[in-house]
Amino acid sequence: MQKSYVLVTVYLLLLTVCASAQTLKLKYPPTGFVTERLAVSDFEIWKAIELTVFAEDKEGQSLHPTLRNLWQWVETSGHTVFIEIIKVRGISNCTAGLFTIERFDPLGEHHIAVIKLNLTNINLAYVGPETRKSNGFVPFKGLGKKERYAEVLGHELAHAVHILTSLERARLVEDLVQQTNQILLSRYGKKQRVHQTTPSDLSRRVAKRDELLRRLEKQAEQMEKVIWQELFAGKRLNSKLPALASKESDRRKNSLAFGQTRKPDQAGKK
């Protein structure tokens, strides 16, 4: 009887521990990139993007060091960044990608954020002089599909690192951007035009939000330009490698054939 009581007690304790662990897991998800929101097909796309991020040349040097460094910072930051892939055209608040904080940590130790990549808009994005940024580069120019995805990811990673490395900056994003957006949605809804009914206090808040967004976007675009340069250079290098390998193979074949046709007594002569 006593033995049965002990076993039941142990079993209940194990249940309690498991429940506590599950609650802790829900409250504090794993740090770094978390891909549990991805469908199987989207996870394969994510892995292809990862391969692009970590691509190397034949000497083992990173082709995209800026992108790789941003990725590795997120992975080791102690923060959680969920990855979502969507395929809907024309989402107003997510043209190609979006970074946002889902749960702000006042201590700055473990923020929970999300990066969304809109593959449809990325695939259909126009590339031309009209899309040239103020710093001179044209997004996606000369890039293939997977490099486009990596460029947008890099832009959002630039936001993530820039914001999450500063508690003050993260608090500004939480207070001025995300809370202002929530106020606008709850007060006016999606169908009304905000500028027609916005009171002066809210108008000032929106102006501060927009100014902060402009500063954040300028920094991310500067990083994106560097990332685009690395992606473009890496793509050109990869396109040359098969041709160089083919030329080297032909050279070796010709050398071998030449050696086989020489007379034995000439083998050691120059």
WOQUI-V99706 format. One record per residue. N is the residue number from 0. RES is the residue in three letters. PSI is psi in radians with two decimals (none if undefined). Layout:
N;RES;PSI
N;RES;PSI
//
This chain:
0;MET;-0.80
1;GLN;-0.65
2;LYS;-0.71
3;SER;-0.69
4;TYR;-0.73
5;VAL;-0.76
6;LEU;-0.73
7;VAL;-0.71
8;THR;-0.78
9;VAL;-0.73
10;TYR;-0.76
11;LEU;-0.67
12;LEU;-0.71
13;LEU;-0.71
14;LEU;-0.72
15;THR;-0.75
16;VAL;-0.76
17;CYS;-0.73
18;ALA;-0.71
19;SER;-0.70
20;ALA;-0.69
21;GLN;-0.72
22;THR;-0.74
23;LEU;-0.67
24;LYS;-0.72
25;LEU;-0.64
26;LYS;-0.66
27;TYR;1.54
28;PRO;2.93
29;PRO;2.68
30;THR;2.94
31;GLY;-2.74
32;PHE;2.35
33;VAL;2.15
34;THR;0.29
35;GLU;-0.25
36;ARG;-0.07
37;LEU;2.45
38;ALA;2.90
39;VAL;-0.81
40;SER;-0.63
41;ASP;-0.55
42;PHE;-0.64
43;GLU;-0.68
44;ILE;-0.74
45;TRP;-0.72
46;LYS;-0.62
47;ALA;-0.67
48;ILE;-0.73
49;GLU;-0.72
50;LEU;-0.67
51;THR;-0.76
52;VAL;-0.73
53;PHE;0.29
54;ALA;2.52
55;GLU;2.78
56;ASP;-3.08
57;LYS;-0.27
58;GLU;0.01
59;GLY;0.22
60;GLN;2.48
61;SER;2.31
62;LEU;-0.42
63;HIS;1.16
64;PRO;-0.63
65;THR;-0.80
66;LEU;-0.75
67;ARG;-0.74
68;ASN;-0.72
69;LEU;-0.78
70;TRP;-0.87
71;GLN;-0.54
72;TRP;-0.81
73;VAL;-0.75
74;GLU;-0.51
75;THR;0.18
76;SER;-0.38
77;GLY;-0.04
78;HIS;2.85
79;THR;2.28
80;VAL;1.83
81;PHE;2.59
82;ILE;2.25
83;GLU;2.40
84;ILE;2.16
85;ILE;2.72
86;LYS;1.06
87;VAL;2.35
88;ARG;2.39
89;GLY;0.47
90;ILE;2.12
91;SER;-0.61
92;ASN;0.19
93;CYS;1.23
94;THR;-0.94
95;ALA;-0.65
96;GLY;2.89
97;LEU;2.35
98;PHE;2.31
99;THR;2.65
100;ILE;2.14
101;GLU;-0.64
102;ARG;2.01
103;PHE;2.26
104;ASP;1.97
105;PRO;-0.41
106;LEU;-0.23
107;GLY;0.24
108;GLU;-0.62
109;HIS;1.44
110;HIS;2.67
111;ILE;2.10
112;ALA;3.07
113;VAL;2.49
114;ILE;2.19
115;LYS;2.33
116;LEU;2.13
117;ASN;1.66
118;LEU;-0.61
119;THR;-0.85
120;ASN;-0.58
121;ILE;-0.78
122;ASN;-0.61
123;LEU;-0.01
124;ALA;2.31
125;TYR;2.42
126;VAL;2.05
127;GLY;-3.13
128;PRO;-0.55
129;GLU;-0.37
130;THR;0.13
131;ARG;2.32
132;LYS;2.93
133;SER;-0.43
134;ASN;0.12
135;GLY;-0.27
136;PHE;2.70
137;VAL;1.97
138;PRO;2.43
139;PHE;-0.05
140;LYS;2.17
141;GLY;0.14
142;LEU;2.63
143;GLY;-3.08
144;LYS;-0.87
145;LYS;-0.56
146;GLU;-0.59
147;ARG;-0.81
148;TYR;-0.75
149;ALA;-0.62
150;GLU;-0.79
151;VAL;-0.73
152;LEU;-0.76
153;GLY;-0.70
154;HIS;-0.80
155;GLU;-0.59
156;LEU;-0.62
157;ALA;-0.74
158;HIS;-0.82
159;ALA;-0.86
160;VAL;-0.75
161;HIS;-0.70
162;ILE;-0.79
163;LEU;-0.27
164;THR;-0.12
165;SER;2.04
166;LEU;-0.69
167;GLU;-0.75
168;ARG;-0.70
169;ALA;-0.65
170;ARG;-0.66
171;LEU;-0.75
172;VAL;-0.74
173;GLU;-0.80
174;ASP;-0.83
175;LEU;-0.61
176;VAL;-1.08
177;GLN;-0.70
178;GLN;-0.64
179;THR;-0.74
180;ASN;-0.71
181;GLN;-0.69
182;ILE;-0.78
183;LEU;-0.75
184;LEU;-0.76
185;SER;-0.50
186;ARG;-0.64
187;TYR;-0.30
188;GLY;3.11
189;LYS;-0.36
190;LYS;-0.36
191;GLN;2.67
192;ARG;2.03
193;VAL;-0.71
194;HIS;-0.28
195;GLN;-0.40
196;THR;0.07
197;THR;2.14
198;PRO;2.91
199;SER;-0.67
200;ASP;-0.72
201;LEU;-0.59
202;SER;-0.72
203;ARG;-0.67
204;ARG;-0.75
205;VAL;-0.69
206;ALA;-0.72
207;LYS;-0.71
208;ARG;-0.82
209;ASP;-0.65
210;GLU;-0.72
211;LEU;-0.75
212;LEU;-0.66
213;ARG;-0.73
214;ARG;-0.75
215;LEU;-0.72
216;GLU;-0.64
217;LYS;-0.75
218;GLN;-0.75
219;ALA;-0.64
220;GLU;-0.59
221;GLN;-0.73
222;MET;-0.67
223;GLU;-0.64
224;LYS;-0.77
225;VAL;-0.75
226;ILE;-0.73
227;TRP;-0.76
228;GLN;-0.74
229;GLU;-0.71
230;LEU;-0.74
231;PHE;-0.78
232;ALA;-0.71
233;GLY;-0.67
234;LYS;-0.72
235;ARG;-0.70
236;LEU;-0.78
237;ASN;-0.61
238;SER;-0.46
239;LYS;-0.48
240;LEU;-0.80
241;PRO;-0.68
242;ALA;-0.74
243;LEU;-0.69
244;ALA;-0.67
245;SER;-0.74
246;LYS;-0.71
247;GLU;-0.69
248;SER;-0.76
249;ASP;-0.68
250;ARG;-0.74
251;ARG;-0.70
252;LYS;-0.76
253;ASN;-0.69
254;SER;-0.74
255;LEU;-0.78
256;ALA;-0.68
257;PHE;-0.72
258;GLY;-0.60
259;GLN;-0.42
260;THR;-0.17
261;ARG;2.63
262;LYS;2.59
263;PRO;-0.64
264;ASP;-0.09
265;GLN;0.00
266;ALA;-0.58
267;GLY;0.02
268;LYS;2.61
269;LYS;none
//
